[in-house]
Amino acid sequence: MVVPMVDSINGVSVRGAADGSGVRHYRPRHAPIHNQARPKADPRKRVAIASVMCLLSLTVMTASAPSTFAVTAPSRPLHAGPAQLNASADACISQLWTLIADKSEGLPSPAVVCPGCGKPYIYTQFQGVTTISCPDPARHGATSISVRSDTKVPVAR
């Protein structure tokens, strides 16, 4: 009588092992993948997939190029809203950006004057907040141009 048995350690099926008679026949339970013949890929299909991948990556790089170049371009000072400011206001706001950056980094601020009126900026401090103001904002077409150390953004009103 032939009883099939499975050797769980080696992963092979053993026939004829139960009664001890006859020759034992070993066969693997599962055929290993590396013994199976792998079908050859069509070279034209490989070239087509590679060219599609190249076109896709070229499209992504082309689409991201404007934003990459925009980062390197110098930006104008920020002033948003309905305020009608003149060109000297841009220079004053740019100077305020520089002053508040130096103040936040702990660098000593030099005696800087407003480029529009030629007067030094006004520094005031109240409850730990430093405010740097333009001495003559009317010359820029605004009622006040200042920056605070807690917000770090120049405001023109």
Residue pairs with C-beta under 8 A, 6 or more apart in sequence:
1 18
1 19
2 15
2 16
2 18
2 19
2 22
3 16
3 17
3 18
3 19
4 13
4 14
4 15
5 13
5 14
5 15
5 17
5 18
6 12
6 13
6 14
6 29
7 13
7 14
11 28
11 29
11 30
12 26
12 27
12 28
12 29
13 26
13 27
13 28
13 29
14 24
14 25
14 26
15 24
15 25
15 27
16 22
16 23
16 24
16 25
17 24
76 90
77 90
77 93
77 94
77 97
77 154
78 93
78 153
78 154
79 85
79 89
79 90
79 93
79 154
79 156
81 156
83 141
83 142
83 156
83 157
84 141
85 140
85 141
85 142
85 156
86 140
86 141
88 115
88 116
88 139
88 140
89 116
89 140
89 141
89 142
89 145
89 156
91 115
91 116
92 114
92 115
92 116
92 134
92 140
92 145
93 145
93 154
93 156
95 112
95 114
95 115
95 121
96 121
96 132
96 134
96 145
96 146
96 147
96 154
97 147
97 154
98 112
99 109
99 112
99 121
99 132
99 147
100 132
100 147
100 149
100 152
100 154
101 152
102 108
102 109
103 109
103 130
103 132
103 149
104 149
104 152
111 120
112 120
112 121
113 119
113 120
113 121
114 120
114 121
114 134
114 135
114 136
116 134
116 136
116 139
116 140
117 134
117 135
117 136
117 139
119 135
119 136
120 135
121 132
121 133
121 134
121 135
122 132
122 133
122 134
122 135
123 130
123 131
123 132
124 130
124 131
124 133
125 131
129 148
129 149
129 150
130 148
130 149
131 146
131 147
131 148
131 149
132 146
132 147
133 144
133 145
133 146
134 140
134 144
134 145
134 146
137 143
137 144
137 145
137 156
140 156
142 156
142 157
143 157
144 155
144 156
144 157
145 154
145 155
145 156
145 157
146 154
146 155
147 153
147 154
147 155
148 155
